[in-house]
Amino acid sequence: MKTLEIRIYGKSELARLYFPKTKTKKGALNNLKFWIRLNIDLQNALIACGMPKRAQRYFPEEVALIVYYLGEP
């Protein structure tokens, strides 16, 4: 099993890693956003690290939080 590299990811790029069988990028992104919305601790951690809502990418600290709360894709 390969460990996810903690680096900058486009939101769709990271979503596709979590949902590789989803037919579209948008569908994968919607699924990831749903998972994040369900996890209040993750939401609060992302807000605390200063992630803007309309950002196009996840920075390494945000990726690390997502992996911590959701696990490896």
JODA-V189017 format. One record per residue. N is the residue number from 1. PHI is phi in radians with two decimals (* if undefined). BURIAL is b if it has 16 or more other ideal C-beta (glycine too) atoms within 10 Angstrom, else e. D_LAST is the distance of its C-alpha to the last C-alpha in Angstrom with 1 decimal. Layout:
N & PHI & BURIAL & D_LAST
N & PHI & BURIAL & D_LAST
This chain:
1 & * & e & 10.5
2 & -1.57 & e & 9.7
3 & -1.51 & e & 8.9
4 & -1.16 & b & 7.5
5 & -1.26 & e & 11.0
6 & -1.49 & e & 12.1
7 & -2.71 & e & 14.2
8 & -1.27 & e & 15.3
9 & -2.21 & b & 13.1
10 & -1.12 & e & 14.8
11 & -1.02 & b & 13.5
12 & -1.15 & b & 13.3
13 & -1.08 & e & 11.6
14 & -1.19 & b & 8.6
15 & -1.05 & b & 8.9
16 & -1.13 & b & 9.0
17 & -1.19 & e & 5.7
18 & -1.35 & b & 4.5
19 & -2.27 & b & 7.9
20 & -1.17 & e & 9.2
21 & -1.61 & e & 12.1
22 & -1.22 & b & 13.4
23 & -1.14 & e & 16.8
24 & -2.17 & e & 17.0
25 & -1.07 & e & 15.3
26 & -1.08 & e & 17.1
27 & -1.09 & e & 15.9
28 & -1.11 & b & 12.2
29 & -1.13 & b & 13.3
30 & -1.08 & e & 15.4
31 & -1.11 & e & 12.7
32 & -1.13 & b & 10.7
33 & -1.04 & e & 14.2
34 & -1.08 & e & 15.1
35 & -1.05 & b & 12.4
36 & -1.12 & b & 13.5
37 & -1.09 & e & 17.1
38 & -1.24 & e & 16.8
39 & -1.78 & e & 15.8
40 & -1.06 & e & 19.1
41 & -1.09 & e & 18.5
42 & -1.14 & b & 15.5
43 & -0.96 & e & 17.9
44 & -1.11 & e & 20.7
45 & -1.15 & b & 18.9
46 & -1.15 & b & 17.9
47 & -1.13 & e & 21.6
48 & -1.10 & e & 22.9
49 & -1.49 & e & 21.4
50 & 1.58 & e & 23.1
51 & -1.20 & e & 20.5
52 & -1.26 & e & 22.6
53 & -1.07 & e & 21.8
54 & -1.74 & e & 22.4
55 & -1.11 & e & 20.7
56 & -1.58 & e & 19.4
57 & -2.52 & e & 16.8
58 & -1.84 & b & 14.8
59 & -1.46 & e & 16.5
60 & -0.91 & e & 15.2
61 & -1.15 & e & 16.3
62 & -1.25 & b & 14.5
63 & -1.08 & b & 11.1
64 & -1.07 & e & 11.9
65 & -1.14 & b & 12.8
66 & -1.07 & b & 9.8
67 & -1.15 & b & 7.7
68 & -1.07 & e & 10.9
69 & -1.46 & b & 11.3
70 & -1.82 & e & 8.1
71 & 1.55 & e & 6.4
72 & -1.20 & e & 3.8
73 & -1.21 & e & 0.0
